[in-house]
């Protein structure tokens, strides 16, 4: 039985991100790093932004995104 090929987390391989996605990731990385807003809410906005360009990710109550991948 073949196992599904695991795709890389595009947060870890930024050189594989298309330019529109890179701009979104950089913008929200700054917002998350500053930390003056609730990280969970920032991730909700971040997710909507990446979904508009055909990507998705997961995040927990801690407001830390992971698993950036194609929809």
N, C-alpha and C positions, 0 to 999 in steps of 0.2 A: 504494500500500500504506500502510495506517495504522500509525503507530508507537504503541506502548503509552504511555498517559499515565503520566508519572513522578509518583509520589506524593511529597509532601514528607517529609523526615526529621523525625519528631515530636520528636526531640531539639532541633531548630532552631525549631519552632513549638509551644512548650509550651502556648500558649493553646488549641490544638486537641486537647490530651490530655484524655480523660475523667478525672474526679476520682480514681477508684481507681488509674489509671495514674500520674497526677501524684504521688500519695503514694509509690508504689513508686520512681519515678524520683528523687524528692527524697531518699528514704532511701539509695538506693545511690549517688547523687552524693556524699553526705557520706562514705560509706565509701571511695569511690574517691579523694576529695580528701584525706582524712586520710592515706592511703597507708601505714598500718602493716600492711596485709595484702596478699598477692599479688593484683594487679589482675586477673590472668587468672582466678583462683579466684572473686574477687568478681563478675566478669562472668558466670561460669557460674551462680552463685546468682541474680544479677540476671535473667539470661535465663529461668531456671525461673519466677521470680516474675512476669515480664511475660507469659510464655506462659499462665499460669493465668488471666489476664484477657483473653486473645485477641490478644496482640501478640507481636512478635519483633524482634530486631535482630541485627547481626553484630558481631564483635569479633575482634581479632587477638591475637597473642602478647604485644603491648604492654599488653593489658588496657584498651584504649580502645574503648568501645562506639560504634557508628554505625548509621545506617539504621533507626531505630525506625519500625515500620510494623505494620499489621494482619497477622495470620496469613493 
